[in-house]
Amino acid sequence: MITIKSAQDIEKMKAAGKVVEETLLLLEKNVRIGITTEELNRIAEAYIRSQGAYPTCLNYNGYPKAICISVNDVVVHGIPGPLKLRDGDIVSCDVCATLNGFIGDATRTFPVGNVAPETMELLRVTKECFFEGIRYARPGYRVSDISKAIQAHAESHGYGVVRELTGHGVGRELHEDPEVPNFYSPRARQRLAAGMTIAVEPMITQGRREVWQDEDGWTVRTQDGKPAAHYENTIAITDGEPILLTCSEAIG
């Protein structure tokens, strides 16, 4: 069931979203050649807790770390550890924070050192997919309108769109209704209404769209080993333009 948030709820989600945005900005400053993904995890967890928030990912369905960190061909749910970032890598940091009972959820993919131009293009287009999608994040449209716009933009550049993972509603719970696919699905027919809060999160592959899961039960990788990028924000549907709850960037 889709939960409609009150104006007061959305203000609380803005506060949680600000913690998420600031954490991602801090991570961006610390992403460098030689740093381990575990070090980035510690930086994120310390900052989230310093703001009076809780790292929502920690122990979520048994997930063992404060944030998800996915490098190169890892699409999502990479587990931080001793892996050191190398020149030319890309690293996706998925940050969730709970504050005053509400959750913010956002992801950015950062370049490390000198990244190949074709991979930087993947990062650029993945971000564009998000903003193409939320052009339809208004009352009267359907969830599938967001999905179709994301898919069309990604595929127009020859990229793959992951099918096994989707965006989702978010609020008091990390995963609420509705699902928000990044590809057209006839199931995503829910009408958007003011007060809905959703995480829109294009997961785009440089090669084929097929993925597989590691034996750890979390890490999802591209089958062909090519890079994947991820760009996500929590947004609120209003009577007009959507509100970005985890991003200060203006909607173009």
C-alpha positions as CSV (number, residue, x, y, z in Angstrom):
1,M,0.0,0.0,0.0
2,I,1.3,3.4,-0.9
3,T,1.7,5.8,2.0
4,I,0.9,9.5,1.4
5,K,3.1,11.7,3.5
6,S,1.9,14.9,5.3
7,A,3.8,18.2,4.9
8,Q,5.3,17.6,8.3
9,D,6.4,14.1,7.3
10,I,8.1,15.6,4.2
11,E,9.9,18.2,6.3
12,K,11.3,15.3,8.4
13,M,12.3,13.5,5.3
14,K,14.1,16.6,4.1
15,A,16.2,16.6,7.3
16,A,17.1,12.9,6.8
17,G,17.8,13.7,3.1
18,K,20.2,16.5,4.1
19,V,22.2,14.1,6.2
20,V,22.4,11.7,3.2
21,E,23.5,14.5,0.8
22,E,26.2,15.8,3.2
23,T,27.5,12.3,3.6
24,L,27.8,11.8,-0.1
25,L,29.6,15.1,-0.5
26,L,32.0,14.0,2.3
27,L,32.6,10.7,0.5
28,E,33.2,12.5,-2.8
29,K,36.0,14.5,-1.1
30,N,37.6,11.3,0.3
31,V,37.4,9.1,-2.8
32,R,41.0,8.7,-4.0
33,I,43.5,6.2,-5.2
34,G,44.5,3.9,-2.4
35,I,41.7,4.4,0.0
36,T,39.8,1.2,0.9
37,T,36.1,0.8,0.7
38,E,36.0,0.0,4.4
39,E,37.6,3.4,5.2
40,L,34.9,5.1,3.1
41,N,32.3,3.1,5.1
42,R,33.8,4.3,8.4
43,I,33.8,7.9,7.2
44,A,30.2,7.7,6.2
45,E,29.0,5.9,9.4
46,A,30.8,8.4,11.6
47,Y,29.3,11.4,9.9
48,I,25.7,9.9,9.8
49,R,25.9,9.2,13.6
50,S,27.4,12.6,14.3
51,Q,24.2,14.2,12.9
52,G,22.0,12.2,15.3
53,A,20.9,9.8,12.5
54,Y,21.3,6.1,12.1
55,P,22.8,4.3,9.0
56,T,19.7,2.5,7.7
57,C,21.6,-0.1,5.7
58,L,23.4,-1.4,8.8
59,N,21.8,-4.8,9.7
60,Y,19.0,-4.2,7.2
61,N,18.0,-7.8,6.3
62,G,21.4,-8.8,7.6
63,Y,23.5,-6.4,5.5
64,P,26.8,-6.0,7.6
65,K,27.9,-2.4,6.8
66,A,26.7,1.2,7.1
67,I,26.6,1.9,3.4
68,C,26.8,0.0,0.1
69,I,29.9,0.6,-2.0
70,S,30.1,-0.9,-5.5
71,V,33.2,-0.7,-7.7
72,N,33.4,-0.9,-11.5
73,D,31.3,-3.9,-12.6
74,V,29.4,-4.1,-9.3
75,V,26.0,-2.6,-9.9
76,V,24.7,-2.5,-6.3
77,H,25.1,-3.8,-2.8
78,G,28.9,-4.1,-2.7
79,I,30.1,-4.8,0.8
80,P,32.9,-2.5,2.0
81,G,36.1,-4.2,2.9
82,P,39.9,-4.1,2.2
83,L,39.6,-3.4,-1.5
84,K,41.7,-0.4,-2.4
85,L,40.5,2.0,-5.1
86,R,42.7,2.2,-8.2
87,D,43.3,4.8,-10.8
88,G,40.5,4.6,-13.4
89,D,37.9,2.9,-11.1
90,I,34.4,4.1,-10.6
91,V,32.8,3.7,-7.2
92,S,29.1,3.9,-6.4
93,C,28.2,4.9,-2.8
94,D,24.6,4.1,-1.7
95,V,23.8,6.0,1.5
96,C,20.6,5.7,3.6
97,A,20.0,7.5,6.9
98,T,17.2,7.4,9.4
99,L,16.4,10.6,11.4
100,N,13.4,11.2,13.5
101,G,11.7,8.1,12.1
102,F,12.1,8.9,8.4
103,I,14.6,7.8,5.8
104,G,16.6,9.5,3.1
105,D,18.2,7.3,0.4
106,A,20.6,8.4,-2.4
107,T,23.5,7.1,-4.5
108,R,26.3,8.7,-6.5
109,T,28.9,7.1,-8.7
110,F,32.3,8.8,-8.4
111,P,35.3,8.6,-10.7
112,V,38.7,7.7,-9.2
113,G,41.7,9.4,-10.8
114,N,41.9,9.2,-14.5
115,V,38.8,7.5,-15.8
116,A,38.3,6.5,-19.4
117,P,36.2,9.0,-21.4
118,E,33.7,6.3,-22.3
119,T,33.2,5.5,-18.6
120,M,32.8,9.2,-17.7
121,E,30.1,9.3,-20.4
122,L,28.3,6.4,-18.7
123,L,28.3,8.4,-15.4
124,R,27.0,11.5,-17.2
125,V,24.2,9.7,-19.0
126,T,23.1,7.8,-15.9
127,K,22.6,11.1,-14.0
128,E,20.7,12.4,-17.0
129,C,18.4,9.4,-16.9
130,F,17.4,10.4,-13.4
131,F,16.5,13.9,-14.4
132,E,14.7,12.7,-17.6
133,G,12.6,10.4,-15.5
134,I,11.5,12.9,-12.9
135,R,10.2,15.2,-15.6
136,Y,7.1,12.9,-15.2
137,A,7.2,12.9,-11.4
138,R,3.9,14.9,-11.2
139,P,0.3,14.1,-10.3
140,G,-1.6,12.6,-13.2
141,Y,1.4,10.7,-14.6
142,R,2.0,7.1,-13.8
143,V,5.1,5.5,-12.3
144,S,5.6,3.8,-15.7
145,D,6.0,7.3,-17.3
146,I,9.1,7.8,-15.1
147,S,10.3,4.3,-16.0
148,K,9.9,4.8,-19.8
149,A,11.8,8.0,-19.8
150,I,14.7,6.5,-18.0
151,Q,14.8,3.5,-20.3
152,A,14.5,5.6,-23.5
153,H,17.4,7.9,-22.5
154,A,19.7,5.1,-21.5
155,E,19.0,2.9,-24.5
156,S,19.4,5.9,-26.9
157,H,23.0,5.9,-25.8
158,G,23.4,2.1,-26.3
159,Y,23.4,1.3,-22.6
160,G,21.7,-1.5,-20.7
161,V,19.1,-1.0,-18.1
162,V,19.1,-3.4,-15.2
163,R,15.8,-5.2,-14.8
164,E,16.3,-7.2,-11.5
165,L,16.5,-4.1,-9.3
166,T,14.3,-1.1,-9.1
167,G,13.6,2.1,-7.3
168,H,10.9,2.2,-4.6
169,G,8.8,4.1,-2.2
170,V,10.6,5.3,0.9
171,G,9.4,6.9,4.1
172,R,9.4,5.3,7.6
173,E,10.5,2.2,5.8
174,L,13.4,1.9,3.4
175,H,11.4,-0.1,0.9
176,E,7.8,0.9,0.5
177,D,5.3,0.7,-2.3
178,P,5.4,1.4,-5.2
179,E,8.2,-0.2,-7.1
180,V,9.8,2.3,-9.5
181,P,11.4,0.3,-12.4
182,N,14.0,1.9,-14.7
183,F,12.3,0.2,-17.6
184,Y,8.7,0.1,-18.8
185,S,6.7,-2.4,-16.9
186,P,2.9,-2.8,-17.2
187,R,2.8,-3.4,-13.5
188,A,4.0,0.1,-12.7
189,R,0.6,1.7,-13.4
190,Q,0.1,3.5,-10.2
191,R,-0.9,7.1,-10.6
192,L,1.4,9.6,-8.9
193,A,-0.2,11.8,-6.3
194,A,1.0,14.6,-4.1
195,G,2.5,13.3,-0.9
196,M,4.1,10.2,-2.4
197,T,7.8,9.9,-1.7
198,I,9.9,7.6,-3.9
199,A,13.5,6.8,-4.6
200,V,14.2,7.0,-8.3
201,E,17.5,5.3,-9.1
202,P,18.7,4.5,-12.6
203,M,21.2,1.5,-12.6
204,I,22.8,1.6,-16.1
205,T,25.3,-0.7,-17.6
206,Q,27.9,0.1,-20.2
207,G,27.4,-3.3,-21.9
208,R,24.6,-5.9,-21.6
209,R,21.9,-5.5,-18.9
210,E,22.2,-9.0,-17.4
211,V,23.6,-9.3,-13.9
212,W,24.5,-12.0,-11.4
213,Q,24.9,-12.2,-7.6
214,D,28.1,-13.1,-5.7
215,E,28.1,-15.9,-3.2
216,D,28.0,-13.4,-0.4
217,G,24.3,-13.0,-1.2
218,W,24.6,-9.2,-1.7
219,T,27.0,-8.1,-4.4
220,V,25.3,-7.7,-7.8
221,R,27.6,-7.6,-10.9
222,T,27.3,-7.2,-14.6
223,Q,27.5,-10.5,-16.4
224,D,29.8,-9.2,-19.0
225,G,32.2,-7.5,-16.5
226,K,31.6,-4.0,-17.9
227,P,31.1,-1.0,-15.7
228,A,27.8,0.0,-14.2
229,A,26.7,3.4,-12.8
230,H,24.0,4.3,-10.3
231,Y,22.4,7.7,-9.6
232,E,19.6,8.0,-7.0
233,N,17.6,10.5,-5.1
234,T,14.6,10.4,-2.8
235,I,11.9,12.8,-4.1
236,A,8.5,14.0,-3.0
237,I,5.6,14.4,-5.4
238,T,3.8,17.7,-5.0
239,D,1.0,19.5,-6.8
240,G,3.7,20.9,-9.1
241,E,7.4,20.2,-9.5
242,P,8.8,17.4,-7.4
243,I,11.1,18.1,-4.4
244,L,14.5,16.6,-4.4
245,L,14.9,15.5,-0.7
246,T,18.5,14.3,-1.0
247,C,20.0,16.8,-3.5
248,S,20.3,20.6,-3.5
249,E,20.7,20.7,-7.3
250,A,18.0,22.6,-9.2
251,I,15.7,20.6,-11.5
252,G,16.6,21.6,-15.0
